[in-house]
Amino acid sequence: MKFLVALLLLTFPLHARPPLEKPNVVVVFLDDCGYGDFAHTGNPTIHTPHVTRLASEGANFPQFYAASPACTASRYSLLTGRNPRRSGFGTWVLGPNDPRHIHTKEVSLAEGLKNRGYATGFFGKWHLGTPNSNNQNTANAFPLAHGFDLWEGTNVSNDYTKPPVKLIRSHPEGTTPIPGYEILTDQLATNIPVHEDLTSRYRDLAVNFIRKKKDHPFLLYLAPNMPHLPVHAGAAFKGKSRRGPYGDCIEEIDAMIGTIVSTLEAEGIARNTLVILSSDNGPWIRFENTAEHPLYGEARTLVGSALPFRDGKGSTWEGGVRVVGVWYWPGVIAPRTVVRDPASTMDVLPTAFALAGEPLPSGRTIDGRDIRPYLNPATFPGTVPDFRLIYTGTGGNAIHAVRKGPWKLHIALYSQTGNNHGFTASRSSPLLFNVERDPHERIDRHAEEPGVVADLQSVISSFETSLDAEQTFWGKP
């Protein structure tokens, strides 16, 4: 009998809950990482064995989308489950002096899970508002006002110099830049030693958080600053990749993910934890092989790969928004699950809320879907609502395209490179691609598929009607 009890304790540690009882949620949200930056998506020179393991032992989503090709808008949608145009920001990137921030009436992923008793930790880039003189230095602009118990990371992207990006952490006795926080590094962009240690800093914070919170349900939101420029790696990874400094950075991130998973295993809570990996948008191809970026003085291969898709960050071509999507939950998600249907980062909140028993927030439209049946149809029977994605882009989160089924309709085009590959698009003369048969978006089918064009235009019209009726929490979008 003693042997049986000991065996049971080894198999099911005292602090482990049943797998489906308020599962922990770990979201790893990379910055400017290309779809083609991983071994499992076809990269021949970047070694990512830990991500490969998660994809092979969990669920891989070949058609996974960020909600926007730009950072602030994309992060808003991940944390709210809502289309970026509903944010009311009036921009797709909030700078350090912008008055607006994620509105307090929004219900974030952290707030909803906190309602269910989850501890909520966040390590990495915020980029959803900064307290400043234009918003009376409001605490509502920072993470603790939106459901997070603690935070350490940067207010904006890691390349801001005027005004500078800051490395900040929450602290009950802190006073800078506002009460409840303290600045660790006042000018991160040019502080190379701190940059080189950022990934390991976030790794160690995440490991400590898991160990401290293992006996209770938790949300861990891990948002590394890289591979957004400037790209750096720690000493143990410098010069290790065949892809140069960029590959070094990705391989360190891969190792960080491996450490997170091994910690979950060592603490006996891996089977009670859903791990989600994605990116806020595609690679910043504008700076590939150039010295244009102000923090670099020579030409280098600095950015990732969106291959096999067209274009990159800033664009609503597939390369700007088609990103890595890996969901890992041992014992619940069967190994080698491949989800052929499209999904997006907006699906994270509805799915996590359903798992935790938290109802969706009322009084607003949630654009994401509960995709639990994709993870395990036997455990989570039912159907997932049809996928419809309104692609937004350029400064004001303008509508650029729509996806329904295999079809994608462009009504506007933009590329940070200035190259739209010989195409033009407008509402009166749109582009239509079957992105399941033509993922490269090469063959325009709008002339031969007028019914599909009309159907997709009606999806845009319905979205606009909804938006006009609902407005945003900041007012008219």
TIKOL-511678 format. One record per residue (C-alpha): residue in three letters; x, y, z. Coordinates in steps of 0.25 Angstrom, whole numbers, padded with zeros to 4 digits, always signed. Layout:
N
AlaXYZ;...
END
This chain:
477
Met+0000+0000+0000;Lys+0011+0010+0004;Phe+0018+0007-0010;Leu+0005+0010-0017;Val+0003+0023-0010;Ala+0017+0027-0013;Leu+0015+0023-0028;Leu+0002+0032-0028;Leu+0009+0044-0022;Leu+0020+0043-0032;Thr+0010+0042-0043;Phe+0000+0052-0038;Pro+0008+0062-0028;Leu+0000+0068-0017;His-0001+0081-0023;Ala-0005+0076-0037;Arg-0020+0078-0040;Pro-0027+0069-0050;Pro-0023+0074-0064;Leu-0037+0080-0067;Glu-0039+0087-0054;Lys-0035+0102-0056;Pro-0023+0099-0065;Asn-0011+0108-0064;Val-0009+0116-0077;Val+0005+0120-0082;Val+0005+0130-0094;Val+0018+0132-0101;Phe+0016+0144-0110;Leu+0029+0147-0119;Asp+0031+0161-0125;Asp+0033+0162-0141;Cys+0036+0147-0142;Gly+0034+0141-0156;Tyr+0026+0129-0159;Gly+0038+0123-0166;Asp+0047+0124-0154;Phe+0046+0110-0148;Ala+0050+0097-0152;His+0036+0091-0152;Thr+0032+0102-0162;Gly+0043+0099-0171;Asn+0055+0107-0167;Pro+0068+0099-0171;Thr+0078+0107-0162;Ile+0071+0111-0149;His+0071+0100-0139;Thr+0058+0100-0131;Pro+0057+0086-0124;His+0048+0091-0113;Val+0038+0097-0122;Thr+0038+0085-0131;Arg+0035+0077-0119;Leu+0023+0085-0115;Ala+0018+0085-0129;Ser+0020+0070-0130;Glu+0015+0066-0117;Gly+0003+0076-0117;Ala-0005+0084-0128;Asn+0001+0091-0139;Phe-0007+0102-0146;Pro-0002+0104-0161;Gln-0012+0115-0163;Phe-0011+0123-0150;Tyr-0012+0138-0150;Ala-0008+0150-0142;Ala-0020+0160-0142;Ser-0011+0171-0147;Pro+0002+0173-0155;Ala+0007+0183-0144;Cys+0010+0182-0129;Thr+0000+0190-0121;Ala-0012+0186-0129;Ser-0008+0172-0129;Arg-0006+0171-0114;Tyr-0019+0178-0111;Ser-0026+0167-0119;Leu-0018+0156-0112;Leu-0022+0161-0098;Thr-0037+0165-0101;Gly-0041+0155-0112;Arg-0046+0167-0121;Asn-0042+0173-0134;Pro-0032+0184-0134;Arg-0042+0194-0140;Arg-0050+0193-0127;Ser-0038+0198-0119;Gly-0041+0213-0121;Phe-0026+0215-0121;Gly-0027+0223-0134;Thr-0013+0216-0138;Trp-0007+0203-0139;Val+0005+0206-0130;Leu+0004+0214-0117;Gly+0017+0223-0115;Pro+0022+0226-0101;Asn+0015+0240-0101;Asp+0002+0236-0107;Pro-0010+0239-0098;Arg-0018+0227-0100;His-0016+0213-0095;Ile-0024+0200-0094;His-0037+0205-0088;Thr-0041+0201-0074;Lys-0055+0196-0079;Glu-0048+0185-0087;Val-0047+0172-0080;Ser-0034+0166-0082;Leu-0029+0151-0082;Ala-0023+0154-0069;Glu-0035+0161-0062;Gly-0044+0149-0066;Leu-0035+0138-0061;Lys-0032+0146-0049;Asn-0048+0146-0046;Arg-0046+0131-0046;Gly-0035+0131-0035;Tyr-0023+0131-0045;Ala-0010+0137-0041;Thr-0006+0146-0053;Gly+0009+0149-0056;Phe+0014+0157-0068;Phe+0029+0158-0073;Gly+0032+0165-0085;Lys+0027+0176-0095;Trp+0014+0183-0091;His+0012+0194-0102;Leu-0002+0197-0099;Gly+0000+0210-0093;Thr+0010+0218-0084;Pro+0007+0228-0073;Asn+0011+0242-0078;Ser+0007+0257-0077;Asn-0003+0255-0088;Asn-0011+0245-0080;Gln-0009+0251-0066;Asn+0001+0240-0063;Thr-0010+0231-0061;Ala-0008+0217-0055;Asn-0019+0212-0064;Ala-0008+0212-0075;Phe+0000+0200-0069;Pro-0002+0185-0067;Leu-0006+0185-0052;Ala-0019+0193-0056;His-0023+0182-0066;Gly-0022+0169-0057;Phe-0007+0166-0055;Asp-0002+0164-0041;Leu+0012+0167-0045;Trp+0020+0171-0057;Glu+0034+0173-0062;Gly+0038+0178-0076;Thr+0037+0190-0085;Asn+0027+0200-0088;Val+0029+0200-0103;Ser+0038+0193-0113;Asn+0052+0192-0110;Asp+0057+0202-0120;Tyr+0051+0215-0116;Thr+0061+0225-0113;Lys+0053+0238-0113;Pro+0046+0237-0103;Pro+0054+0225-0099;Val+0049+0211-0096;Lys+0050+0208-0081;Leu+0051+0194-0074;Ile+0041+0195-0063;Arg+0036+0186-0052;Ser+0024+0187-0043;His+0028+0189-0028;Pro+0018+0193-0017;Glu+0028+0203-0012;Gly+0032+0208-0025;Thr+0030+0223-0030;Thr+0035+0223-0044;Pro+0030+0226-0054;Ile+0017+0225-0045;Pro+0014+0220-0032;Gly+0014+0204-0032;Tyr+0026+0203-0042;Glu+0041+0205-0042;Ile+0050+0208-0054;Leu+0061+0198-0055;Thr+0067+0203-0068;Asp+0064+0217-0073;Gln+0069+0216-0087;Leu+0069+0202-0092;Ala+0071+0203-0107;Thr+0086+0206-0106;Asn+0089+0198-0094;Ile+0095+0186-0100;Pro+0098+0178-0088;Val+0084+0179-0083;His+0079+0175-0097;Glu+0087+0163-0097;Asp+0082+0158-0084;Leu+0067+0161-0087;Thr+0063+0147-0091;Ser+0070+0141-0080;Arg+0064+0151-0070;Tyr+0050+0148-0075;Arg+0053+0133-0074;Asp+0057+0134-0060;Leu+0045+0142-0056;Ala+0036+0132-0062;Val+0042+0120-0055;Asn+0041+0127-0042;Phe+0027+0130-0044;Ile+0023+0116-0048;Arg+0030+0111-0036;Lys+0023+0121-0026;Lys+0010+0119-0032;Lys+0010+0104-0035;Asp-0001+0101-0025;His-0011+0110-0031;Pro-0016+0113-0045;Phe-0008+0123-0052;Leu-0007+0131-0065;Leu+0007+0134-0069;Tyr+0008+0144-0081;Leu+0023+0144-0086;Ala+0025+0154-0097;Pro+0040+0155-0101;Asn+0044+0168-0107;Met+0052+0160-0118;Pro+0053+0157-0130;His+0049+0172-0131;Leu+0061+0180-0134;Pro+0071+0182-0128;Val+0074+0167-0128;His+0083+0162-0118;Ala+0086+0149-0111;Gly+0093+0144-0098;Ala+0107+0140-0097;Ala+0104+0125-0098;Phe+0097+0127-0111;Lys+0105+0137-0118;Gly+0111+0131-0131;Lys+0104+0118-0129;Ser+0094+0119-0141;Arg+0097+0117-0156;Arg+0087+0128-0158;Gly+0096+0139-0151;Pro+0091+0148-0140;Tyr+0077+0147-0143;Gly+0078+0132-0142;Asp+0085+0133-0129;Cys+0074+0141-0124;Ile+0063+0131-0128;Glu+0071+0119-0123;Glu+0072+0126-0109;Ile+0057+0128-0109;Asp+0055+0113-0113;Ala+0064+0109-0101;Met+0056+0119-0092;Ile+0043+0111-0096;Gly+0049+0098-0093;Thr+0053+0103-0079;Ile+0039+0107-0077;Val+0033+0094-0081;Ser+0044+0086-0073;Thr+0040+0094-0061;Leu+0025+0091-0062;Glu+0029+0076-0063;Ala+0039+0077-0051;Glu+0028+0083-0043;Gly+0018+0073-0047;Ile+0008+0082-0054;Ala+0011+0080-0069;Arg-0002+0072-0071;Asn-0010+0083-0064;Thr-0004+0094-0073;Leu-0007+0099-0087;Val+0004+0106-0094;Ile+0002+0115-0106;Leu+0013+0120-0115;Ser+0011+0131-0125;Ser+0016+0145-0130;Asp+0010+0158-0131;Asn+0012+0160-0146;Gly+0022+0156-0157;Pro+0037+0160-0159;Trp+0041+0174-0161;Ile+0046+0172-0175;Arg+0048+0186-0177;Phe+0061+0185-0170;Glu+0067+0173-0177;Asn+0081+0174-0181;Thr+0081+0189-0179;Ala+0088+0199-0170;Glu+0075+0208-0169;His+0071+0204-0155;Pro+0077+0215-0146;Leu+0083+0205-0136;Tyr+0091+0198-0146;Gly+0103+0204-0154;Glu+0106+0193-0164;Ala+0098+0184-0173;Arg+0094+0171-0166;Thr+0083+0161-0168;Leu+0075+0165-0156;Val+0061+0160-0159;Gly+0053+0147-0160;Ser+0046+0140-0171;Ala+0031+0140-0175;Leu+0033+0129-0185;Pro+0026+0123-0192;Phe+0017+0136-0191;Arg+0017+0149-0197;Asp+0023+0162-0190;Gly+0024+0164-0175;Lys+0021+0173-0163;Gly+0012+0185-0166;Ser+0006+0178-0178;Thr-0008+0170-0178;Trp-0001+0161-0189;Glu-0001+0147-0182;Gly+0014+0150-0178;Gly+0010+0161-0169;Val+0000+0153-0161;Arg+0001+0138-0163;Val+0010+0134-0151;Val+0014+0122-0143;Gly+0003+0115-0135;Val+0006+0104-0126;Trp-0003+0099-0114;Tyr+0003+0089-0105;Trp-0004+0082-0094;Pro+0001+0068-0091;Gly-0010+0058-0088;Val-0021+0067-0094;Ile-0016+0070-0108;Ala-0012+0058-0115;Pro+0002+0057-0121;Arg+0004+0061-0135;Thr-0009+0069-0136;Val-0010+0077-0148;Val-0021+0087-0148;Arg-0024+0090-0163;Asp-0035+0101-0160;Pro-0030+0115-0159;Ala-0030+0121-0145;Ser-0025+0134-0139;Thr-0019+0140-0126;Met-0033+0146-0123;Asp-0037+0132-0120;Val-0028+0131-0108;Leu-0037+0139-0099;Pro-0050+0131-0102;Thr-0043+0118-0101;Ala-0036+0121-0088;Phe-0049+0127-0082;Ala-0057+0114-0085;Leu-0046+0105-0079;Ala-0046+0114-0066;Gly-0061+0115-0065;Glu-0061+0130-0068;Pro-0073+0135-0076;Leu-0069+0144-0088;Pro-0071+0159-0084;Ser-0084+0165-0088;Gly-0087+0179-0094;Arg-0077+0177-0105;Thr-0074+0168-0117;Ile-0063+0157-0116;Asp-0058+0154-0129;Gly-0050+0142-0125;Arg-0056+0128-0123;Asp-0055+0116-0113;Ile-0046+0106-0121;Arg-0046+0095-0111;Pro-0052+0085-0120;Tyr-0039+0087-0129;Leu-0031+0083-0117;Asn-0038+0070-0114;Pro-0052+0067-0120;Ala-0054+0056-0111;Thr-0052+0064-0098;Phe-0058+0076-0103;Pro-0069+0072-0113;Gly-0076+0082-0121;Thr-0073+0091-0133;Val-0065+0104-0135;Pro-0071+0115-0141;Asp-0067+0119-0156;Phe-0054+0126-0157;Arg-0056+0141-0161;Leu-0044+0150-0160;Ile-0044+0165-0163;Tyr-0030+0169-0166;Thr-0027+0183-0162;Gly-0014+0191-0165;Thr-0007+0205-0166;Gly-0008+0215-0155;Gly-0023+0216-0152;Asn-0025+0201-0152;Ala-0032+0203-0165;Ile-0039+0191-0172;His-0030+0185-0183;Ala-0036+0171-0185;Val-0045+0160-0180;Arg-0044+0144-0179;Lys-0055+0134-0180;Gly-0053+0120-0183;Pro-0041+0118-0192;Trp-0044+0132-0199;Lys-0037+0145-0196;Leu-0042+0159-0202;His-0032+0171-0202;Ile-0039+0184-0202;Ala-0026+0192-0199;Leu-0011+0189-0200;Tyr+0001+0194-0192;Ser+0015+0190-0190;Gln+0026+0196-0182;Thr+0036+0193-0194;Gly+0027+0201-0203;Asn+0025+0189-0212;Asn+0012+0183-0214;His+0017+0173-0224;Gly+0010+0179-0236;Phe-0004+0179-0230;Thr-0014+0189-0226;Ala-0027+0188-0219;Ser-0039+0196-0215;Arg-0054+0194-0211;Ser-0058+0195-0225;Ser-0047+0187-0231;Pro-0043+0177-0220;Leu-0033+0165-0221;Leu-0038+0151-0218;Phe-0029+0140-0214;Asn-0031+0125-0210;Val-0021+0125-0199;Glu-0022+0110-0197;Arg-0019+0107-0211;Asp-0010+0119-0214;Pro-0004+0123-0201;His+0006+0132-0208;Glu-0005+0141-0213;Arg-0001+0141-0227;Ile-0014+0138-0235;Asp-0025+0148-0234;Arg-0039+0141-0236;His-0048+0153-0234;Ala-0053+0154-0248;Glu-0057+0139-0248;Glu-0063+0138-0234;Pro-0073+0150-0233;Gly-0082+0142-0223;Val-0070+0140-0214;Val-0066+0155-0215;Ala-0080+0159-0212;Asp-0081+0150-0200;Leu-0067+0155-0194;Gln-0071+0169-0196;Ser-0084+0167-0188;Val-0075+0161-0177;Ile-0068+0175-0177;Ser-0081+0182-0177;Ser-0086+0174-0165;Phe-0074+0177-0158;Glu-0075+0192-0161;Thr-0089+0192-0157;Ser-0086+0186-0143;Leu-0075+0195-0141;Asp-0083+0207-0144;Ala-0094+0203-0135;Glu-0085+0199-0123;Gln-0074+0209-0125;Thr-0061+0207-0116;Phe-0059+0210-0102;Trp-0052+0223-0106;Gly-0063+0227-0115;Lys-0064+0227-0130;Pro-0053+0218-0137;
END
